[in-house]
Amino acid sequence: MKYYPILLDLDGKPCVVVGGGRVAERKVRSLLQTGASVRVISPQLSLALERLKEKGKIMHCQRSFRSGDLRGAFLAIAATNDRRTNDRVFSLAFNQRIPVNVVDDPAHSSFIVPSLVQRGDLLIAISTSGQSPALAKALRQKLEKEIGPEYIFLLKLLGAVRK
């Protein structure tokens, strides 16, 4: 096993996403679901990220990444299409001991993000340790068909019984 599986409590924690495109958008949405406080660094935003900004869901620095942008961050994600920027984000985060994920580059990441099946509070993480995101996606899609919304109710029931 190359990676140690862990689930982080990001509620209220400052997270920085560098990039404003569709990949950054996916990362931002998943961070927001955890209650993270998200700051996006990018000269431009996708339409969906622009809407999240207008609704006050994210903070946005409308410019290119700067070395001080990770100050105080609990977690960082580099999701640009510029390898040099992604490398800078990784280096600065690594030096500041901030967990960092460079999208599609496990070698320059201190953590990777698994494919997830989510049914309420039930989370099933699928990882190929970065070797085949396509296989992880296929397995996720298969599990999504087999594990339906009834598991939301079942988990709530079991949680109440456990108390």
N, C-alpha and C positions, 0 to 999 in steps of 0.2 A: 504494500500500500504506500503510494508516494505522498498522498495528501492526508492530513488529519481532518476528519469531518467535524465541523463545528457550526453552530447556529449562533449568530450574534444578536444581542438586543441593541438595536440602533435607535430606539425611541428617544427623540429629542437630541440625538447626537449629530454633530456637524459633519456632513459628508460633502466632498467636492467631486463634481463630475466635470471633466475637461472635454469639451466637445458639445455640439448643438444639433447634431443630425439624428437620424432615425435610431441608430444604435445607442447613442447617448439617451435618447428619449425612452427606450426600453429600460435602461439602467435606472434612470430617474424615476420612472413609474414604480419599479420594484422597490426602490429605496423609500419612496413616499408611502408605500403600503406598510412599511415597518414603522412609520412615524418619524423617520429620520428628518433632520433639518438639512435641506439640499441647496447647495450653491452651485450654479452652472457657470463655467468660464468658457465663453465662446463669442467670437465676433457676430455670429448669426445663430438664430434658433429655428428649429423646425416649427411648423405651424402649431403642432400640439404642445411643444414646449413654450411657445409664445403664449398660448392660452393658459397654461399652468402659471406662467409669470403674471399674467393679467389678473388671475384669480388669487394671487398672493401665495400660491403653493410652493413656489421656488424663488430663490434669490438669483439674480443674473448679473454677472459682470460682463458687459458687452465689449470684449477686447480679447486679445490673445493671452495665453497663459504667461504668468510672471512667476518668478522664483518665490515670492512671498505668499502666493495664493493658497498654499497648503498649511499655513500657520494656523494652529488650533484645530486642524481637521482630525477626526477620529478615523476616517477611512477615505480613500481616494480611488477614483476610477478614471482612467484615460481612455476616451472613446473618440479619438479624432482619426482622420485619414492621413495624418502627417506623422510619419515614423519618428522624426526628430523631436517633435513635441511630446509624443508618447514616451520616448526615451528619457526626456527631461523630467517628465512627471514621475516616472519610475525612479530615477536616480534621486531626485529630491525627496520623494516619499520614503524611499529606502533609508536614506541618510538621516531622516527625521523619525524613523521607526514608526511610520504610518502604514498600516496595511494598504496595499495598492493592487489593483487589477488593471492590467493593460489588455483591453479587449482583443481577443484573437491572438494573444502573444503570451502563453503561459511561462515562457522562459524569462520574461520581464514582468512577472507578477509575483507578489508574495502570497496571493490566494487566487483561486479560480472560482467561478460561479457555476454551480451545477444546474442542470436542467431540472425544473421543479414540476411536480404535480401537487396542486393545492386544492384542498377541499376544506374550507373554513380554517380551523387551526391544525388540520392534518397536513403535514408537509412531507413529501417523499422526494428526496434528492437523488439524482442520477448523474453519475460522473464516469467518464472514461479517462480521467486524469489528463485531459487535454488532447488525447490521441485522436478521438473521432467525435466531434460535436454532432455530426450527422447521426451516428448510432445512438447517442444520448437522446437526441430529438425523437428518433423513431421509437425508442423504448418509452419515452415520455408519452407520446401519442397513443401507444398501445395501452399503457397503464391508465391514461385518462378515460379510455373507453370502458375499462374494467372497474374502475373505482369511481362510482357515480356520486351525485350529491347526497345520497342517503347516508354517506359516511359523515357528513356534517352533523346530522341529527344523532347518529350513533356515538360519535365522539363526545357530544354535549351530554348525552345520557350517561356514558361511562364516566365522564368527569364528575357529574353530580353524584353518581353511586360511589365513586372513589372517596369523595369528601366524607 
